[in-house]
Amino acid sequence: MVGAGKDGKDNLLARVSIVNQFGHCLYDKFVKPREDVTDYRTWVSGVRARDLETGKKTYHTYAKYLLLYPMK
């Protein structure tokens, strides 16, 4: 999560990661924020401005995709 709004207090999804029951990564992508990020919370999230530049899809796109094509 990254912060938006005044003082970065509003939460925005910044990354979608899915792991299996063994902890192996199945999916890991950055999300394009729908608002301007005011606090990257890098010390906790590890997310930097340049990471979100690679995000091509929004949260809603990922949510729809995961509902339509659930991981097996």
TORPA-4810 file (N, C-alpha, C, O; in nm, 3 decimals):
<nodes>
NODE_1_0.083_-0.117_0.000_0.000_0.000_0.000_0.089_0.125_0.000_0.194_0.130_0.064_M
NODE_2_0.042_0.223_-0.073_0.105_0.354_-0.072_0.000_0.455_-0.027_-0.118_0.422_-0.017_V
NODE_3_0.044_0.576_0.001_-0.047_0.677_0.052_-0.083_0.781_-0.052_-0.003_0.814_-0.139_G
NODE_4_-0.206_0.831_-0.041_-0.253_0.938_-0.129_-0.324_1.042_-0.042_-0.350_1.019_0.077_A
NODE_5_-0.355_1.154_-0.104_-0.428_1.258_-0.032_-0.339_1.334_0.065_-0.217_1.319_0.067_G
NODE_6_-0.405_1.417_0.146_-0.331_1.500_0.241_-0.254_1.412_0.339_-0.310_1.322_0.402_K
NODE_7_-0.128_1.439_0.352_-0.039_1.365_0.442_-0.027_1.217_0.409_0.024_1.140_0.491_D
NODE_8_-0.073_1.173_0.291_-0.060_1.034_0.249_-0.139_0.936_0.334_-0.100_0.820_0.347_G
NODE_9_-0.249_0.981_0.392_-0.325_0.896_0.484_-0.427_0.806_0.415_-0.478_0.713_0.478_K
NODE_10_-0.459_0.832_0.289_-0.550_0.745_0.215_-0.470_0.630_0.154_-0.364_0.654_0.095_D
NODE_11_-0.519_0.509_0.168_-0.447_0.391_0.119_-0.480_0.359_-0.026_-0.596_0.364_-0.068_N
NODE_12_-0.376_0.328_-0.103_-0.392_0.284_-0.241_-0.314_0.154_-0.261_-0.203_0.139_-0.211_L
NODE_13_-0.374_0.062_-0.333_-0.305_-0.062_-0.366_-0.190_-0.030_-0.462_-0.209_0.043_-0.559_L
NODE_14_-0.072_-0.086_-0.435_0.044_-0.059_-0.519_0.101_-0.184_-0.583_0.177_-0.176_-0.680_A
NODE_15_0.064_-0.300_-0.530_0.123_-0.423_-0.581_0.028_-0.540_-0.557_-0.037_-0.548_-0.453_R
NODE_16_0.022_-0.630_-0.654_-0.056_-0.752_-0.641_0.041_-0.868_-0.643_0.116_-0.887_-0.739_V
NODE_17_0.040_-0.946_-0.536_0.127_-1.063_-0.526_0.043_-1.182_-0.483_-0.039_-1.172_-0.392_S
NODE_18_0.065_-1.295_-0.549_-0.007_-1.417_-0.515_0.097_-1.527_-0.497_0.183_-1.548_-0.582_I
NODE_19_0.087_-1.596_-0.384_0.177_-1.708_-0.357_0.093_-1.834_-0.334_-0.024_-1.825_-0.296_V
NODE_20_0.153_-1.949_-0.358_0.081_-2.073_-0.333_0.102_-2.117_-0.188_0.166_-2.047_-0.110_N
NODE_21_0.049_-2.232_-0.153_0.056_-2.279_-0.015_0.198_-2.309_0.031_0.222_-2.325_0.150_Q
NODE_22_0.292_-2.317_-0.062_0.432_-2.342_-0.029_0.515_-2.214_-0.024_0.635_-2.218_0.001_F
NODE_23_0.449_-2.100_-0.048_0.520_-1.973_-0.047_0.587_-1.937_-0.177_0.662_-1.839_-0.182_G
NODE_24_0.562_-2.013_-0.283_0.620_-1.982_-0.414_0.536_-1.875_-0.483_0.414_-1.883_-0.486_H
NODE_25_0.604_-1.778_-0.538_0.535_-1.667_-0.604_0.474_-1.713_-0.736_0.542_-1.767_-0.822_C
NODE_26_0.344_-1.690_-0.751_0.274_-1.722_-0.875_0.252_-1.598_-0.960_0.245_-1.606_-1.082_L
NODE_27_0.242_-1.483_-0.894_0.210_-1.360_-0.964_0.259_-1.243_-0.880_0.238_-1.241_-0.759_Y
NODE_28_0.325_-1.146_-0.943_0.376_-1.031_-0.871_0.387_-0.913_-0.967_0.477_-0.909_-1.050_D
NODE_29_0.295_-0.819_-0.956_0.293_-0.703_-1.047_0.261_-0.576_-0.969_0.188_-0.578_-0.871_K
NODE_30_0.318_-0.465_-1.016_0.284_-0.335_-0.960_0.156_-0.285_-1.025_0.127_-0.316_-1.141_F
NODE_31_0.080_-0.207_-0.950_-0.049_-0.156_-0.993_-0.038_-0.007_-1.024_0.028_0.067_-0.951_V
NODE_32_-0.103_0.035_-1.130_-0.108_0.177_-1.163_-0.205_0.247_-1.068_-0.324_0.215_-1.068_K
NODE_33_-0.156_0.341_-0.987_-0.246_0.408_-0.892_-0.350_0.492_-0.965_-0.322_0.550_-1.070_P
NODE_34_-0.468_0.500_-0.907_-0.575_0.579_-0.969_-0.573_0.723_-0.922_-0.646_0.807_-0.974_R
NODE_35_-0.487_0.752_-0.824_-0.470_0.888_-0.772_-0.320_0.917_-0.762_-0.238_0.827_-0.773_E
NODE_36_-0.288_1.043_-0.741_-0.148_1.080_-0.722_-0.099_1.026_-0.587_-0.166_1.042_-0.485_D
NODE_37_0.016_0.964_-0.588_0.076_0.911_-0.465_0.149_1.023_-0.394_0.229_1.093_-0.454_V
NODE_38_0.120_1.039_-0.265_0.187_1.142_-0.186_0.283_1.083_-0.083_0.365_1.155_-0.026_T
NODE_39_0.273_0.952_-0.059_0.364_0.885_0.034_0.384_0.741_-0.014_0.290_0.661_-0.013_D
NODE_40_0.503_0.709_-0.056_0.531_0.575_-0.108_0.551_0.472_0.004_0.549_0.352_-0.022_Y
NODE_41_0.570_0.519_0.126_0.589_0.430_0.241_0.698_0.325_0.213_0.686_0.209_0.252_R
NODE_42_0.802_0.368_0.145_0.908_0.278_0.100_0.969_0.201_0.216_1.006_0.084_0.200_T
NODE_43_0.981_0.262_0.330_1.043_0.195_0.445_0.964_0.071_0.489_1.019_-0.019_0.552_W
NODE_44_0.833_0.067_0.455_0.750_-0.048_0.489_0.720_-0.131_0.365_0.735_-0.254_0.366_V
NODE_45_0.677_-0.063_0.258_0.629_-0.132_0.138_0.739_-0.174_0.043_0.724_-0.271_-0.032_S
NODE_46_0.850_-0.102_0.046_0.956_-0.127_-0.051_0.926_-0.068_-0.187_1.007_-0.079_-0.279_G
NODE_47_0.810_-0.005_-0.201_0.767_0.052_-0.330_0.831_0.189_-0.349_0.833_0.272_-0.257_V
NODE_48_0.883_0.212_-0.469_0.941_0.341_-0.506_0.865_0.397_-0.626_0.792_0.324_-0.693_R
NODE_49_0.881_0.523_-0.652_0.811_0.589_-0.763_0.838_0.516_-0.894_0.745_0.496_-0.973_A
NODE_50_0.960_0.477_-0.918_0.993_0.411_-1.044_0.925_0.275_-1.058_0.902_0.228_-1.170_R
NODE_51_0.894_0.210_-0.946_0.823_0.082_-0.952_0.683_0.099_-1.010_0.637_0.017_-1.090_D
NODE_52_0.616_0.205_-0.970_0.478_0.225_-1.015_0.471_0.274_-1.159_0.365_0.268_-1.222_L
NODE_53_0.582_0.323_-1.211_0.585_0.363_-1.352_0.567_0.243_-1.443_0.521_0.257_-1.556_E
NODE_54_0.604_0.125_-1.395_0.589_0.004_-1.476_0.448_-0.056_-1.464_0.412_-0.145_-1.541_T
NODE_55_0.369_-0.007_-1.367_0.233_-0.057_-1.350_0.147_-0.017_-1.468_0.134_0.102_-1.498_G
NODE_56_0.088_-0.114_-1.534_0.010_-0.085_-1.653_-0.140_-0.099_-1.628_-0.222_-0.044_-1.702_K
NODE_57_-0.176_-0.173_-1.525_-0.316_-0.199_-1.499_-0.357_-0.138_-1.366_-0.275_-0.118_-1.277_K
NODE_58_-0.486_-0.109_-1.354_-0.538_-0.056_-1.230_-0.589_-0.169_-1.142_-0.600_-0.284_-1.186_T
NODE_59_-0.619_-0.137_-1.019_-0.672_-0.236_-0.925_-0.794_-0.305_-0.982_-0.807_-0.427_-0.972_Y
NODE_60_-0.886_-0.228_-1.042_-1.010_-0.286_-1.095_-0.982_-0.386_-1.206_-1.051_-0.488_-1.216_H
NODE_61_-0.884_-0.360_-1.288_-0.847_-0.454_-1.394_-0.798_-0.585_-1.335_-0.837_-0.692_-1.380_T
NODE_62_-0.711_-0.577_-1.233_-0.660_-0.698_-1.169_-0.773_-0.774_-1.101_-0.780_-0.897_-1.110_Y
NODE_63_-0.861_-0.703_-1.032_-0.971_-0.769_-0.961_-1.061_-0.845_-1.059_-1.099_-0.959_-1.034_A
NODE_64_-1.094_-0.782_-1.170_-1.177_-0.848_-1.271_-1.106_-0.971_-1.328_-1.166_-1.076_-1.344_K
NODE_65_-0.978_-0.956_-1.356_-0.901_-1.067_-1.412_-0.899_-1.187_-1.316_-0.920_-1.301_-1.356_Y
NODE_66_-0.873_-1.158_-1.187_-0.864_-1.266_-1.090_-0.999_-1.333_-1.066_-1.004_-1.452_-1.034_L
NODE_67_-1.106_-1.258_-1.080_-1.240_-1.318_-1.067_-1.273_-1.406_-1.186_-1.333_-1.512_-1.171_L
NODE_68_-1.232_-1.362_-1.306_-1.261_-1.436_-1.427_-1.170_-1.558_-1.445_-1.211_-1.662_-1.497_L
NODE_69_-1.045_-1.543_-1.401_-0.946_-1.650_-1.422_-0.878_-1.683_-1.289_-0.760_-1.651_-1.271_Y
NODE_70_-0.948_-1.744_-1.196_-0.886_-1.775_-1.066_-0.768_-1.870_-1.080_-0.765_-1.954_-1.170_P
NODE_71_-0.672_-1.855_-0.991_-0.555_-1.943_-0.989_-0.599_-2.082_-0.944_-0.686_-2.096_-0.858_M
NODE_72_-0.538_-2.184_-1.002_-0.573_-2.321_-0.963_-0.470_-2.377_-0.868_-0.481_-2.491_-0.824_K
</nodes>
